[in-house]
């Protein structure tokens, strides 16, 4: 028997057993399970992609510490998609045809998932995407699943709470302006906002998209101000969020409500950068640390991520992204273990018909691979007074204002009062 530092493998196993199973050893010489994906590690959505990579690495480490996946160590094979949808098809083709990965996950974000879908469909691969909005609504691919709490009506889920809150105010607002980046996710969010506005009886008086490359938002926000809408709904990406909020402040935009899906406000560095300028904004959020979201394993995951983040140059808190990367990998892990193999069809059939215990709670999937139950929340920044990190830790200055079952604070209305 091969020896390791003077001890046989059997000696090590006996020692582990004597310590109550403190160590688990994958089969010696087992071929690794290769999990492939792309991630935005540079470009506009890199602040979020870096968090997700760290979360998947934590999952890999946890699985390997337990003995691997089906007794084989997990190896990650990933490429930087540069936040550029044009790179994604070629990279997933490489993962499948050259790297010969056993499993795929992701990509992250609607903009990257949409161009990956034809490649995944052609190869009949199962995937669990991460925070992609309604990415399967055009494809209806049965081996696609989405780690995002948008539920069976994903396009409208990202704005429903915003308009529900608006409709409950007295006097009731009447008009809405919608602005969105001209890219997949923002367009889907804006489509849902139009539908919710119409069903809630609001009149859309201004509706524009802007190129994703836009860096100057003063003229756009002056046009929004000229429309004099009671509500302003924005669907933006991280760099856009900062520019739009700053421009709104410069032109002294003061509608009755201001917010939407400003993705930049999900990342801690952007919250710190904007500081008090975020006050009053109502934003859709997929996860926030709150008592009703304290699912088993979540707090420990965030603690370990935050310890790693201290010297890694990534988001120091990770609330809005880390649980989703880890949770997506958990779903794939449980399906592989249950089906005892890597057959994509069997894995998809299992995911479609079973419940999964994750750091985001128990999850089941429905039509188009979306969560069976919606769990989006809407928050409002209140009483932010500076740019320090601590006021964003555990979200004391970002309160859940909708829906009722998760509410942790009352909406300050109108927006001008919340800004003060």
KEMAR-218301 format. One line per 4 residues: number of its first residue (from 1); their letters; for each residue x, y, z of C-alpha. Coordinates in steps of 0.02 Angstrom, whole numbers. Example, Ala and Ser with C-alpha at 12.3 -4.5 7.8 and 13.67 -1.06 7.14 Angstrom:
1	AS	615/-225/390; 684/-53/357 $
END
This chain:
1	XXXX	0/0/0; 68/171/-48; 128/272/99; 106/457/134 $
5	XXXX	228/532/262; 254/361/344; 68/322/365; -39/212/255 $
9	XXXX	-206/271/187; -290/147/304; -199/227/453; -263/398/400 $
13	XXXX	-440/334/380; -436/255/553; -371/417/627; -511/514/544 $
17	XXXX	-640/392/612; -567/410/787; -592/598/772; -775/578/729 $
21	XXXX	-755/585/540; -658/747/540; -586/710/367; -655/628/211 $
25	XXXX	-541/566/74; -592/560/-110; -544/403/-203; -357/406/-236 $
29	XXXX	-317/445/-417; -499/481/-463; -523/590/-615; -591/761/-566 $
33	XXXX	-767/814/-608; -744/965/-720; -873/1103/-695; -867/1233/-833 $
37	XXXX	-933/1411/-844; -894/1588/-897; -894/1732/-775; -883/1921/-794 $
41	XXXX	-714/1956/-714; -679/2114/-813; -795/2244/-889; -952/2326/-823 $
45	XXXX	-1023/2182/-721; -857/2119/-652; -894/2182/-474; -1036/2055/-469 $
49	XXXX	-948/1918/-566; -800/1916/-448; -916/1885/-301; -998/1741/-392 $
53	XXXX	-832/1661/-436; -782/1669/-253; -948/1588/-203; -926/1444/-326 $
57	XXXX	-748/1419/-263; -814/1407/-86; -939/1276/-143; -800/1178/-231 $
61	XXXX	-695/1182/-73; -842/1122/32; -884/980/-86; -704/922/-97 $
65	XXXX	-688/929/93; -835/808/101; -752/686/-19; -796/758/-188 $
69	XXXX	-943/734/-306; -982/549/-322; -813/519/-242; -719/626/-368 $
73	XXXX	-639/795/-333; -721/946/-416; -615/1054/-531; -676/1222/-597 $
77	XXXX	-642/1267/-779; -691/1446/-816; -656/1593/-931; -680/1779/-916 $
81	XXXX	-821/1832/-1033; -768/2014/-1006; -951/2066/-977; -967/2051/-1166 $
85	XXXX	-1108/1942/-1237; -1012/1918/-1400; -879/1814/-1312; -998/1691/-1232 $
89	XXXX	-1044/1569/-1374; -862/1536/-1418; -813/1511/-1236; -953/1386/-1201 $
93	XXXX	-909/1296/-1363; -730/1282/-1300; -786/1219/-1130; -889/1081/-1210 $
97	XXXX	-787/1033/-1363; -608/1065/-1307; -608/1058/-1118; -738/918/-1117 $
101	XXXX	-816/976/-953; -933/856/-866; -1056/990/-807; -1092/1171/-844 $
105	XXXX	-1164/1309/-738; -1216/1488/-776; -1177/1602/-856; -1213/1750/-743 $
109	XXXX	-1337/1884/-801; -1468/1890/-936; -1350/1970/-1061; -1231/1822/-1053 $
113	XXXX	-1359/1683/-1038; -1454/1730/-1196; -1305/1704/-1314; -1254/1544/-1221 $
117	XXXX	-1423/1462/-1245; -1404/1405/-1428; -1239/1320/-1386; -1311/1233/-1233 $
121	XXXX	-1466/1180/-1328; -1367/1110/-1474; -1260/1006/-1354; -1414/961/-1248 $
125	XXXX	-1327/1019/-1089; -1415/1057/-926; -1371/1219/-839; -1422/1321/-687 $
129	XXXX	-1399/1504/-734; -1365/1639/-606; -1473/1795/-589; -1538/1797/-768 $
133	XXXX	-1708/1878/-797; -1829/1782/-910; -1683/1717/-1013; -1780/1561/-1065 $
137	XXXX	-1942/1650/-1111; -1898/1641/-1297; -1814/1470/-1299; -1921/1365/-1179 $
141	XXXX	-1772/1248/-1163; -1819/1106/-1042; -1642/1083/-977; -1624/1263/-918 $
145	XXXX	-1649/1318/-737; -1632/1490/-662; -1561/1538/-492; -1662/1698/-468 $
149	XXXX	-1817/1722/-360; -1923/1799/-498; -2050/1658/-499; -2167/1605/-639 $
153	XXXX	-2188/1783/-708; -2008/1844/-707; -2024/2000/-815; -2155/2080/-705 $
157	XXXX	-2080/2020/-541; -1940/2147/-548; -2061/2295/-544; -2223/2231/-465 $
161	XXXX	-2181/2291/-290; -2130/2463/-352; -2299/2493/-433; -2395/2411/-291 $
165	XXXX	-2315/2533/-169; -2353/2680/-284; -2535/2630/-305; -2558/2627/-115 $
169	XXXX	-2507/2810/-91; -2627/2952/-57; -2645/3054/-163; -2617/2920/-291 $
173	XXXX	-2482/2958/-422; -2538/2953/-603; -2391/2956/-724; -2228/2861/-747 $
177	XXXX	-2066/2883/-844; -1966/2727/-892; -1783/2729/-943; -1679/2574/-977 $
181	XXXX	-1514/2520/-1051; -1534/2446/-1225; -1478/2271/-1173; -1563/2106/-1132 $
185	XXXX	-1589/2119/-944; -1639/2303/-941; -1759/2280/-1087; -1843/2133/-999 $
189	XXXX	-1859/2235/-840; -1930/2384/-935; -2054/2271/-1026; -2117/2210/-857 $
193	XXXX	-2127/2388/-792; -2236/2442/-937; -2352/2294/-907; -2364/2330/-720 $
197	XXXX	-2389/2516/-749; -2532/2484/-868; -2616/2355/-757; -2600/2474/-608 $
201	XXXX	-2681/2616/-705; -2528/2728/-727; -2497/2825/-886; -2323/2809/-964 $
205	XXXX	-2275/2985/-1017; -2091/2954/-1056; -2010/2792/-1116; -1830/2785/-1180 $
209	XXXX	-1682/2668/-1194; -1500/2722/-1196; -1345/2636/-1267; -1252/2529/-1138 $
213	XXXX	-1095/2628/-1178; -1173/2791/-1115; -1066/2882/-986; -1152/3052/-978 $
217	XXXX	-1331/3051/-913; -1365/3235/-883; -1463/3261/-1044; -1565/3102/-1017 $
221	XXXX	-1613/3151/-840; -1657/3327/-893; -1777/3251/-1020; -1851/3142/-882 $
225	XXXX	-1872/3296/-774; -1959/3389/-916; -2086/3248/-928; -2141/3288/-748 $
229	XXXX	-2186/3106/-713; -2245/3060/-539; -2144/2898/-544; -1973/2867/-623 $
233	XXXX	-1927/2684/-656; -1747/2644/-706; -1672/2481/-770; -1483/2502/-767 $
237	XXXX	-1318/2410/-751; -1183/2445/-621; -1087/2588/-706; -1249/2665/-771 $
241	XXXX	-1326/2665/-597; -1194/2782/-529; -1208/2900/-677; -1398/2905/-673 $
245	XXXX	-1411/2935/-485; -1280/3072/-491; -1365/3155/-640; -1535/3145/-555 $
249	XXXX	-1460/3234/-405; -1378/3367/-513; -1540/3413/-603; -1635/3404/-437 $
253	XXXX	-1754/3271/-499; -1892/3246/-371; -2033/3133/-430; -2150/3054/-303 $
257	XXXX	-2052/2890/-317; -1883/2851/-396; -1807/2679/-418; -1830/2516/-512 $
261	XXXX	-1693/2390/-552; -1533/2488/-525; -1412/2342/-524; -1267/2449/-463 $
265	XXXX	-1357/2472/-296; -1340/2285/-264; -1151/2300/-250; -1076/2371/-90 $
269	XXXX	-940/2478/-172; -1071/2572/-274; -1179/2597/-119; -1029/2669/-29 $
273	XXXX	-984/2777/-179; -1158/2854/-189; -1188/2865/-1; -1329/2988/41 $
277	XXXX	-1372/3008/-144; -1456/2837/-131; -1580/2897/0; -1761/2873/-53 $
281	XXXX	-1725/2755/-199; -1841/2604/-206; -1750/2457/-284; -1789/2276/-325 $
285	XXXX	-1677/2154/-231; -1657/1965/-244; -1585/1940/-70; -1547/2046/82 $
289	XXXX	-1492/1995/257; -1655/1996/354; -1728/1882/488; -1846/1795/367 $
293	XXXX	-1702/1759/248; -1590/1678/378; -1587/1509/292; -1477/1365/353 $
297	XXXX	-1297/1389/298; -1321/1564/229; -1247/1660/374; -1094/1545/381 $
301	XXXX	-1069/1561/193; -1071/1751/201; -953/1750/350; -827/1644/256 $
305	XXXX	-845/1746/98; -820/1910/193; -663/1841/274; -595/1796/103 $
309	XXXX	-649/1962/28; -545/2066/149; -386/2045/47; -460/1995/-121 $
313	XXXX	-518/2162/-190; -699/2106/-208; -864/2165/-135; -836/2160/55 $
317	XXXX	-1013/2099/97; -1078/1995/-50; -1261/1996/3; -1344/2008/-167 $
321	XXXX	-1238/1884/-264; -1140/1759/-160; -1291/1654/-104; -1347/1635/-285 $
325	XXXX	-1183/1567/-352; -1169/1445/-208; -1353/1398/-218; -1344/1363/-406 $
329	XXXX	-1199/1244/-376; -1295/1160/-234; -1440/1122/-351; -1323/1043/-477 $
333	XXXX	-1232/946/-341; -1391/873/-267; -1456/821/-439; -1292/735/-483 $
337	XXXX	-1286/642/-318; -1469/589/-333; -1452/525/-512; -1280/449/-476 $
341	XXXX	-1204/516/-636; -1179/656/-761; -1314/618/-888; -1384/788/-934 $
345	XXXX	-1560/725/-970; -1576/633/-806; -1507/781/-710; -1634/898/-792 $
349	XXXX	-1778/779/-758; -1728/770/-576; -1712/958/-554; -1881/984/-636 $
353	XXXX	-1969/865/-516; -1885/887/-347; -1856/1013/-209; -1682/1075/-164 $
357	XXXX	-1613/1128/3; -1498/1277/-24; -1426/1428/65; -1574/1522/-11 $
361	XXXX	-1700/1404/69; -1799/1264/-11; -1821/1290/-197; -1926/1206/-331 $
365	XXXX	-1929/1248/-516; -2076/1273/-633; -2108/1328/-812; -1955/1381/-912 $
369	XXXX	-1845/1331/-765; -1898/1479/-658; -1930/1465/-471; -2103/1400/-435 $
373	XXXX	-2132/1541/-312; -2083/1724/-327; -1981/1799/-186; -1922/1969/-247 $
377	XXXX	-1917/2108/-118; -1911/2297/-137; -1803/2403/-25; -1784/2588/9 $
381	XXXX	-1623/2674/63; -1660/2781/215; -1552/2894/323; -1387/2855/238 $
385	XXXX	-1268/2987/307; -1097/2949/237; -994/2831/131; -931/2709/262 $
389	XXXX	-953/2521/250; -1032/2487/419; -1197/2573/379; -1224/2447/238 $
393	XXXX	-1175/2296/342; -1330/2193/384; -1429/2324/286; -1481/2443/430 $
397	XXXX	-1502/2586/305; -1587/2481/169; -1760/2427/228; -1880/2305/147 $
401	XXXX	-2038/2402/106; -2127/2269/1; -2202/2142/-2; -2293/2145/164 $
405	XXXX	-2236/1972/222; -2052/2025/220; -2069/2209/266; -1942/2279/389 $
409	XXXX	-1985/2465/375; -2111/2590/309; -2094/2678/141; -2046/2861/157 $
413	XXXX	-2152/2952/29; -2131/3057/-71; -1952/3038/-133; -1907/3219/-88 $
417	XXXX	-1947/3185/96; -1841/3027/97; -1694/3122/21; -1695/3242/169 $
END
